[in-house]
Amino acid sequence: MSDYFQTNFQRQSVAVTNSAVGSPLIDTNDVSGKIALTIADAGSDRKAGDILLLRVADVSYLADYFVVMTGYSRVQVRAIADAIEDKVETEWQRRPLRIEGKSEATWIVQDYGEVIVHIMLPKEREFYNLEAFWGHAERIEVPTSVDGGGKPT
């Protein structure tokens, strides 16, 4: 990876940002939206930082939602992934169709079909900048359990 590339792009996208809490954006009949919120909640429980839901259904055939979050160590990235798997299996009786990157734990991708989860270390998140790449998708900010995100103090 080349480090000079990282600072040339804005991390924030220009898409509309909405809050998931009490939001009419995730319809009560939207199962994939509810699964995405469950995933975000599991990440928050494990102190993931910068949790973001991207509604990509209107701009991509890959999924309805991407859930992007940051873990601050490889151990935490794995713990977040495990917590997501456990919570989604408990609440929705669903297992990921595919998981990639768990052995390296710098960027784990969990594919639940209509929801794709990206759990990354800060360096990978900044470099790949999915927020900007999917900037035309609708952003739904998710509050974390700790003010200011899950970054350890």
GUDOTI-682082 format. One line per 4 residues: number of its first residue (from 1); their letters; for each residue y, x, z of C-alpha. Coordinates in nm, 4 decimals, decimal comma, always signed. Each point is the difference from the previous one (the first is absolute). Example, Ala and Ser with C-alpha at 12.3 -4.5 7.8 and 13.67 -1.06 7.14 Angstrom:
BEGIN
1 = AS = -0,4500/+1,2300/+0,7800  +0,3440/+0,1370/-0,0660 .
***
This chain:
BEGIN
1 = MSDY = +0,0000/+0,0000/+0,0000  +0,3471/+0,1135/-0,0727  +0,2528/-0,0373/+0,2806  +0,3128/+0,0117/-0,2174 .
5 = FQTN = -0,0917/-0,3390/-0,1451  +0,0178/-0,1867/+0,3294  +0,3749/-0,0050/+0,0570  +0,0941/-0,1173/-0,3481 .
9 = FQRQ = -0,0963/-0,3640/+0,0530  +0,1252/-0,2630/+0,2373  -0,2604/-0,1245/+0,2415  +0,1404/-0,3513/+0,0128 .
13 = SVAV = -0,0557/-0,2389/-0,2865  +0,2614/-0,2424/-0,1206  -0,2161/-0,3109/+0,0229  +0,0760/-0,2937/+0,2261 .
17 = TNSA = -0,1040/+0,0582/+0,3594  -0,1144/-0,2809/+0,2235  -0,1430/-0,0245/+0,3488  -0,3588/-0,1174/+0,0453 .
21 = VGSP = +0,0643/-0,1480/+0,3445  +0,0691/-0,3701/-0,0351  +0,0440/+0,0543/-0,3717  -0,0640/-0,2736/-0,2517 .
25 = LIDT = -0,0993/+0,2784/-0,2407  -0,3577/+0,0098/+0,1190  -0,1206/-0,3541/-0,0470  -0,2422/-0,1416/+0,2559 .
29 = NDVS = -0,2438/-0,0555/-0,2887  +0,0353/+0,3599/-0,1236  -0,3212/+0,1577/+0,1278  +0,0763/+0,3407/-0,1514 .
33 = GKIA = +0,3403/-0,0046/+0,1729  -0,1641/-0,0796/+0,3321  -0,2496/+0,2830/-0,0508  +0,2909/+0,2347/-0,0791 .
37 = LTIA = +0,1720/-0,1041/+0,3250  -0,3247/+0,0551/+0,1918  -0,0207/+0,3492/-0,1498  +0,3618/+0,0733/+0,0925 .
41 = DAGS = -0,0649/-0,1223/+0,3531  -0,3052/+0,2260/+0,0350  +0,2055/+0,2956/-0,1218  +0,2745/-0,0842/+0,2462 .
45 = DRKA = -0,2557/-0,0127/+0,2820  -0,0894/+0,3620/-0,0834  +0,3695/+0,1007/-0,0119  +0,0254/+0,0353/-0,3781 .
49 = GDIL = +0,3535/+0,0625/-0,1167  +0,2104/-0,1460/-0,2811  -0,2354/-0,2912/-0,0671  +0,0905/-0,1728/-0,3233 .
53 = LLRV = -0,1515/-0,2915/-0,1890  +0,0586/-0,0059/-0,3737  -0,0747/-0,3249/-0,1829  -0,1237/+0,1371/-0,3330 .
57 = ADVS = -0,1645/-0,3166/-0,1318  +0,2851/-0,0684/-0,2427  +0,0165/+0,3559/-0,1356  -0,3615/+0,1195/+0,0031 .
61 = YLAD = -0,3504/-0,1301/-0,0503  -0,1403/+0,2531/+0,2503  +0,0616/-0,2066/+0,3135  +0,2224/-0,2606/+0,1613 .
65 = YFVV = +0,1285/+0,2352/+0,2724  +0,0227/+0,3682/+0,0789  +0,0319/+0,0937/+0,3650  +0,1471/+0,3480/+0,0445 .
69 = MTGY = +0,0229/+0,1785/+0,3358  +0,0341/+0,3464/+0,1479  -0,2269/+0,1813/+0,2429  +0,1292/+0,3181/+0,1607 .
73 = SRVQ = -0,3259/+0,1951/+0,0195  -0,3361/-0,0079/-0,1758  -0,1588/-0,1374/+0,3157  +0,2553/-0,2809/+0,0144 .
77 = VRAI = -0,0419/-0,0792/-0,3709  -0,3766/-0,0403/+0,0557  +0,0566/-0,2061/+0,3162  +0,2365/-0,2331/-0,1874 .
81 = ADAI = -0,2563/-0,0423/-0,2795  -0,2768/-0,0757/+0,2512  +0,2198/-0,2503/+0,1869  +0,0816/-0,1784/-0,3255 .
85 = EDKV = -0,3668/-0,0203/-0,0977  -0,0939/-0,1379/+0,3426  +0,2795/-0,2577/+0,0159  -0,0474/-0,1302/-0,3544 .
89 = ETEW = -0,3759/-0,0240/+0,0502  +0,0461/-0,1833/+0,3326  +0,2694/-0,2422/-0,1163  -0,0913/-0,0464/-0,3670 .
93 = QRRP = -0,3668/+0,1098/-0,0222  +0,0957/+0,2370/-0,2805  -0,0820/+0,3645/-0,0583  +0,1890/+0,2239/-0,2449 .
97 = LRIE = -0,1439/+0,0038/-0,3499  +0,0727/+0,3725/-0,0136  +0,1474/+0,2686/+0,2259  +0,1309/+0,3347/-0,1223 .
101 = GKSE = +0,1361/+0,3046/+0,1802  -0,1504/-0,0502/+0,3438  -0,1495/+0,3488/+0,0182  +0,3321/+0,1739/-0,0767 .
105 = ATWI = +0,2086/-0,2628/+0,1834  +0,3283/+0,0955/-0,1626  +0,0056/-0,3234/-0,2039  -0,2588/-0,2695/+0,0575 .
109 = VQDY = -0,0214/-0,2908/-0,2424  -0,1853/-0,3164/+0,0989  -0,0586/-0,2563/-0,2731  -0,0491/-0,3566/+0,1218 .
113 = GEVI = +0,0306/-0,1463/-0,3495  +0,3226/-0,1961/+0,0255  +0,1457/+0,2426/+0,2590  +0,0053/+0,3784/-0,0393 .
117 = VHIM = +0,0832/+0,2125/+0,3038  +0,1597/+0,3470/-0,0168  +0,0035/+0,2041/+0,3223  +0,1724/+0,3350/-0,0509 .
121 = LPKE = +0,1288/+0,3022/+0,1810  +0,3812/+0,0305/-0,0268  -0,0121/+0,2820/-0,2550  -0,2268/-0,1963/-0,2355 .
125 = REFY = +0,2013/-0,3177/+0,0435  +0,3209/+0,1802/-0,0874  -0,1535/+0,1825/-0,2955  -0,1751/-0,2966/-0,1633 .
129 = NLEA = +0,2805/-0,2419/+0,0928  -0,1851/-0,3245/-0,0702  +0,3029/-0,1979/+0,1185  +0,2015/+0,1274/-0,2959 .
133 = FWGH = -0,2899/-0,0132/-0,2456  -0,0533/-0,3673/+0,0853  +0,3741/-0,0556/+0,0466  -0,0067/-0,3131/-0,2150 .
137 = AERI = -0,2432/-0,1646/+0,2453  +0,1253/-0,2210/+0,2800  +0,0253/+0,1900/+0,3293  -0,0911/-0,1665/+0,3267 .
141 = EVPT = +0,0989/+0,2024/+0,3064  -0,2385/-0,0218/+0,2916  +0,1262/+0,0629/+0,3531  -0,2058/+0,2499/+0,1976 .
145 = SVDG = -0,1068/-0,0294/+0,3613  +0,2261/+0,2930/+0,0907  +0,3683/+0,0011/-0,0946  +0,0675/+0,2556/-0,2699 .
149 = GGKP = -0,3557/+0,0065/-0,1295  -0,3103/+0,1619/+0,1324  +0,1082/+0,3614/-0,0087  -0,1154/+0,1720/+0,3179 .
153 = T = +0,2686/+0,1156/+0,2402 .
***
